[in-house]
Amino acid sequence: MYRKTWIITALLTVFLFFQGCATPSRLAAVPAQDTTRAEIPGIPNARYWVQTDIEPFIRDAIASVQREQAYLARTGHQGPLPPINFLAVSGGGDDGAFGAGLLVGWSATGTRPEFKGVTGVSTGALIAPFAFLGPEEDDALREVYTTIGPQNILKPRGLLAAITSDGLADNSPLFELISRYINAEFLARIAREYQEKGRLLLIGTTNLDARRGIVWNMGAIAASGTPEALDLFRKILLASAAIPAAFPPVMIDVEVNGQTYQEMHVDGGAQAQVFLYPPRLFDLVRQQGVKVAPRERSVYIIRNARLDPDWAAVERSTLTIAGRAISSLIQSQGLGDLYRIYATAQQDGLDYNLAYIGADFNAEHKEDFDATYMRALFDYGYQLGRKGYPWQKTPPGMKVDKNPDSSQSTKKPN
């Protein structure tokens, strides 16, 4: 949960007192009628507009299964298809230390699976590439979430930045941090997993011009071989974690019929705190005449937030009330996302598994990206993972009643 009441201060300042002041320039935005036609030069399948056009995603999902099947044949696999596991990692700012610690602790048990698909939003987008490549990246995850502080994420600009710039803080330190770990060799490993095994790494951002969510196919970008691929990969991770008004948006160059435009991308959490894949995907694949082979399927969701009510005595001030209301909205959105994924899992026969920060974690949080807090939260997640995390089988507020006369379960809201 973002603790950004100072964002509200900036926004009120901008809209109430300083309208019309100069702001940073940009190239022209994509015309509304061409929104979904805009492409990344040289990478036609770099991203998906899944809210309005699911066909490209379906096509690439089918292709990924075909690559997986070819890989299994090459490696001599026989018998039933192996289980498929998906991982979805949510936003949550510095609470991402929980997800990082949980994954590293899970590795320590020796039971952490290889994920067919990994999705990430915001801080989850920063975790996702490391989780995708597996336990060998655990040292990097530990380092990122236990040794950094605010100075590794941002440079404060001051309140005047609300009227003279595009964010209250400069997030170039975060881009430098991303670039330190995401290099050409890292990108090549992502590409191999995508090309050889059909594994998918998907990152969510928000196109602020279009006010739509974008799902980026990071494996396709990594495998594209274009000179711009590495920089684009890094910029997408930065964009997914670019909290609107707190950090500058990320401008991404696109083309329509050879004409260059710029899209403005910000935190994927503006659209969803966590995501899996588009609903009805399997049904739509079947409608393409493709047989969906029976196999075990599971989804693991890491919600980098607490789900219990976060009580506080709220002062009677405009900014405090507004900040508290926005935090409540983000929490409610996150809960809705968990229910949405649960509905998809029920429809498609996926085993649903949910992890989140428990009410028993009460370390003091002095500031955003507080290093002491993040180390404590990482260790909390690590210990839970190492002991065998008790994954929740339903979203909060839902219980499963076993029918003694049937092997089926009925789901009833509390």
Residue pairs with C-beta under 8 A, 6 or more apart in sequence:
1 92
1 93
1 95
1 305
1 306
1 310
1 327
1 330
1 331
2 93
2 243
2 246
2 327
2 330
2 368
3 93
3 327
3 365
3 368
4 243
4 245
4 246
4 323
4 326
4 368
5 319
5 320
5 322
5 323
6 168
7 168
7 243
7 244
7 245
7 246
7 323
8 319
8 322
8 323
8 326
9 159
9 162
9 319
10 159
10 161
10 162
10 168
10 245
11 162
11 245
12 318
12 319
12 322
13 159
13 162
13 163
14 162
14 163
18 162
18 163
21 163
21 164
22 164
23 163
23 164
23 165
23 166
24 165
24 166
26 251
26 262
26 264
27 251
27 253
27 260
27 261
27 262
28 261
28 262
29 209
29 261
29 262
29 263
29 264
30 38
30 209
30 210
30 254
30 256
30 261
30 263
31 256
31 261
32 210
34 256
35 49
35 207
35 209
35 210
35 212
36 49
36 52
36 53
37 256
38 254
38 255
38 256
38 261
38 263
39 46
39 254
39 255
39 256
40 46
40 47
40 221
40 232
40 252
40 254
40 255
41 226
41 228
41 253
41 254
41 255
42 224
42 226
42 228
43 220
43 221
43 224
43 226
43 229
43 232
45 56
45 60
45 217
45 220
46 216
46 217
46 220
46 221
46 224
46 232
47 214
47 215
47 216
47 217
48 54
48 56
48 57
48 60
48 214
48 215
48 217
49 212
49 214
50 57
50 213
50 215
50 278
51 212
51 213
52 212
54 278
54 281
54 284
57 215
57 277
57 278
57 281
58 281
58 284
58 285
58 288
60 200
60 217
60 220
61 200
61 277
61 281
61 285
62 285
62 288
62 290
63 198
64 194
64 198
64 199
64 200
65 198
66 198
67 195
67 196
67 197
67 198
68 116
68 197
68 198
68 199
69 198
71 196
71 197
71 198
72 81
72 82
80 295
81 293
81 294
81 295
82 295
83 113
83 295
83 296
83 297
83 298
84 116
84 295
84 296
84 297
84 298
85 113
85 114
85 115
85 116
85 297
85 298
85 299
85 300
86 115
86 116
86 117
86 118
86 119
86 276
86 277
86 297
86 298
86 299
86 300
86 350
87 115
87 117
87 118
87 119
87 128
87 131
87 299
87 300
87 301
87 302
88 118
88 119
88 120
88 124
88 274
88 275
88 276
88 299
88 300
88 301
88 302
88 341
89 96
89 99
89 118
89 119
89 120
89 121
89 124
89 125
89 127
89 128
89 131
89 274
89 302
89 304
90 99
90 121
90 122
90 123
90 124
90 273
90 274
90 301
90 302
90 303
90 304
90 305
90 334
90 337
91 121
91 122
91 123
91 124
91 241
91 267
91 268
91 269
91 273
91 274
91 304
91 334
92 98
92 99
92 122
92 123
92 124
92 273
92 303
92 304
92 305
93 122
93 123
93 243
93 304
93 368
93 369
94 123
94 368
94 369
94 370
94 373
94 374
94 377
95 123
95 304
95 305
95 357
95 377
96 122
96 123
96 124
96 126
96 127
96 145
96 304
97 145
97 146
97 373
97 374
97 375
97 377
97 378
97 381
98 302
98 304
98 356
98 357
98 361
98 377
98 378
98 380
98 381
99 123
99 124
99 127
99 302
99 304
99 355
99 381
100 127
100 130
100 141
100 142
100 144
100 145
100 378
100 381
101 142
101 145
101 377
101 378
101 379
101 380
101 381
101 382
101 383
101 384
101 385
102 302
102 355
102 381
102 382
102 384
102 385
102 389
103 112
103 127
103 130
103 131
103 138
103 141
103 302
103 381
103 385
104 135
104 138
104 141
104 142
104 378
104 381
104 382
104 385
105 381
105 382
105 383
105 384
105 385
105 386
105 387
105 389
106 112
106 385
106 386
106 389
107 135
107 138
107 385
108 382
108 385
108 386
109 385
109 386
109 388
111 388
112 134
112 135
114 134
114 199
115 131
115 132
115 199
115 300
116 198
116 199
116 200
117 199
117 200
117 201
117 202
117 277
118 128
118 131
118 132
118 200
118 201
118 202
119 128
119 202
119 203
119 204
119 215
119 274
119 275
119 276
119 277
120 126
120 127
120 128
120 129
120 131
120 202
120 203
120 204
120 240
121 203
121 204
121 240
121 267
121 268
121 269
121 272
121 273
121 274
121 275
122 240
122 241
122 243
122 267
122 268
122 269
122 273
123 241
123 304
124 274
124 302
124 304
125 203
125 204
125 236
125 237
125 240
125 241
125 268
126 144
126 178
126 237
126 240
126 241
127 141
128 201
128 203
129 137
129 182
129 186
129 190
129 201
129 218
129 237
130 137
130 138
130 140
130 141
130 144
130 181
131 137
131 141
132 190
132 193
132 199
132 201
133 186
133 189
133 190
133 193
140 181
142 378
144 177
144 181
145 374
145 378
146 371
146 374
146 375
146 378
147 371
148 177
148 369
148 371
148 374
149 369
149 370
149 371
150 367
150 368
150 369
150 370
151 173
152 173
152 174
152 177
152 369
153 171
153 173
153 174
153 177
153 368
153 369
154 169
154 170
154 171
154 173
154 174
154 247
154 369
155 169
155 170
155 172
155 173
156 168
156 169
156 170
157 165
157 167
157 168
157 169
157 170
158 168
159 168
161 167
161 168
161 169
162 168
162 245
165 248
166 248
166 249
167 242
167 245
167 246
167 247
167 248
167 249
168 245
168 246
168 247
169 246
169 247
170 247
170 248
171 238
171 241
171 242
171 247
171 248
174 238
174 241
174 247
175 234
175 235
175 238
178 234
178 237
178 238
179 234
182 230
182 233
182 234
182 237
183 230
184 230
187 222
187 229
187 230
187 233
188 222
190 201
190 218
190 219
190 222
190 223
190 233
191 219
191 222
191 223
193 199
193 201
193 219
194 200
194 201
194 219
194 220
194 222
194 223
195 219
195 223
199 219
200 217
200 219
201 217
201 218
201 219
202 215
202 216
202 217
202 218
202 275
202 277
203 215
203 216
203 218
203 236
203 237
203 240
203 268
204 213
204 214
204 215
204 216
204 240
204 268
204 271
204 272
204 275
205 213
205 214
205 216
205 236
205 239
205 240
205 250
205 265
205 266
205 267
205 268
206 212
206 213
206 214
206 265
206 266
206 267
206 268
206 269
206 270
206 271
207 213
207 214
207 263
207 264
207 265
208 244
208 249
208 264
208 265
208 266
208 270
209 263
209 264
210 263
212 271
213 268
213 271
213 272
213 275
214 265
215 275
216 236
218 233
218 236
221 229
221 232
221 233
221 236
222 229
222 233
232 252
235 250
235 252
236 250
236 252
236 265
238 250
239 249
239 250
239 252
239 265
239 266
239 267
239 268
240 267
240 268
241 247
241 267
242 248
242 249
242 250
242 265
242 266
242 267
243 266
243 267
243 269
244 266
244 267
244 270
249 264
249 265
249 266
250 264
250 265
250 266
251 262
251 263
251 264
251 265
252 262
252 263
252 265
253 260
253 261
253 262
254 260
254 261
254 262
254 263
255 261
269 330
269 333
272 333
272 337
273 303
273 305
273 330
273 333
273 334
273 337
274 301
274 303
274 334
274 337
274 338
274 341
275 337
275 341
276 299
276 301
276 341
276 344
276 345
277 344
279 340
279 343
279 344
279 347
280 347
281 348
282 292
282 347
282 348
285 292
286 292
296 351
297 348
297 349
297 350
297 351
298 350
298 351
298 352
298 353
299 341
299 345
299 350
299 351
299 352
299 353
300 353
300 355
300 391
301 338
301 341
301 352
301 353
301 354
301 355
302 355
302 356
303 334
303 338
303 354
303 355
303 356
303 357
304 356
304 357
305 331
305 334
305 356
305 357
306 356
306 357
306 358
306 359
306 361
307 331
307 334
307 335
307 356
307 357
307 396
308 358
308 359
310 327
310 331
312 324
314 320
314 321
314 324
315 321
335 395
335 396
338 354
338 395
338 396
339 395
339 398
341 352
342 352
342 394
342 395
342 398
344 350
345 351
345 352
346 352
346 411
351 393
352 393
352 394
353 391
353 392
353 393
354 391
354 392
354 393
354 394
354 395
355 384
355 389
355 391
355 392
356 392
357 377
357 380
357 381
361 376
361 377
361 380
363 372
363 373
363 376
363 377
363 380
364 372
364 373
365 373
366 372
366 373
393 400
394 400
394 411
397 413
397 414
398 411
398 412
398 413
398 414
399 411
399 412
399 414
400 409
400 410
400 411
401 409
401 410
401 411
401 412
402 409
403 409
403 410
